[in-house]
């Protein structure tokens, strides 16, 4: 499944969803994970609603967005697009987050994660 990370370096989840300039997209499966692409956000509209909608559209095809912080309206918009927001609250090593997610996938993932694993429309090159 595709996972987006809000990161400034590609190594640490260290950005707020609404303020990051790019997202790193990974393909994460129980036994393998690989970086796919970094997608730039760009400028979209003049109000918060336009910016949130543009980010959600940019991440279509991702099952999860890992971010350091996300506001309620942005989280709701992601959920409406079938993207599950995961908030870390602190800076987290991206590769360690991937490894922890893989451990959950190898075990007994919660129902929402099993559903995400069943497939999300793929908008990214594999």
N, C-alpha and C positions, 0 to 999 in steps of 0.2 A: 504494500500500500504506500501511497505517497504521503510524506510528512513534510510540512513547511516549518522552518525555524527562523525566528527574527534574530538576526545576528549581524554584527558590524564586521566581524572578522572571519566568519565561517568556522570558528573554533569554539565560541562561547555564545550561549543564548543570553543576550545582554541588551536587547532592545524592546521598547514598548511597541505593541502592535501598530498603533496609530502614528508612530513617529519614525519607524524604521524605513530606510531607503531601499532595502532589498530583502528578499527572503531566499534562503537556501533550501532547495527541494531535494529530498532524499527518497529513495525507494527502500523501504524497510520491511523485511520478511523475518520470520523466526530464526533462520540460519544464515542470512546474509543481508548486508546493507551497503548501499552505495550512493554517493552524491550524484545527482542528475544535472542540476542547473541552478544558477542564481538568477532570480527574476527581479528586475528593477521596478520600483513602484511608480516613479514619475509623478507629475502633477495632474490631479483629477478634480476639477470643480473648485468651487470657492467655499463650500461649507462642509461641515463634518460628515453629514449624511452622504454626500457625493464621494468623499474620500473613503469612507467605510465601504460603500457599495463597490467602488473600484478595486479596493484591496480584496474583497470577497470574490469578485469576479476573476481577478488575477490568480487567485488560489483555487479556483474551481478545479476539481480533480484530486485535491488533497483530502485525506480523511481527517487529519489532525493538523493544527497549528500550535507549535510550542512557542511561547512568548514569555518575556519576563513580566509584563503587565498588559492588561487589556481592560477597557471599560465595558460596562454593562451593555450599552447599545451596540458596540462592535461585536461583543460575544454573541448577542442575540442574532445579529445579522449573519454571522458565520454559521450558527446552528441552523438558521433558515436555509442556508445553502448546503446543509448536511456536512459541515466542517466542524469538528469538535475542537474548541479552544482549550489549551492546557496552559495554565499560568504557573510560572515557577516562583515568582516573587523575589528571587535572588538570581544572580548570575550563575549559570550552570554550564559545565563543559558539555558541548554538543555531542561528542562521541560517547561520553558516559551516559547521556540521556538516551541515545540510540541503543546502547547496550542494555540499559534497564528496560526499555520498551521491548527489546527482543526477548529478554527473560520472561516478561509477562506474556508475550505471544507464544512462547514455548510451553507455558504452564496452562492455566485456566483463565483466559482473559475475561473481563467483565462483558456483559451482553452488548453494550454499545460498541466495544472494540471488536468483538466477533462480527458484528454487523458491518463495521467499517472494513474489516478484512475481506468480506464477501465481495467487495468491489465498489469502486467509485469511478465514475467516468474519467477516463485518462486524457488529460489535456497537455501532458508533457511527454517529450521524447523519451523512450526507454532505451 
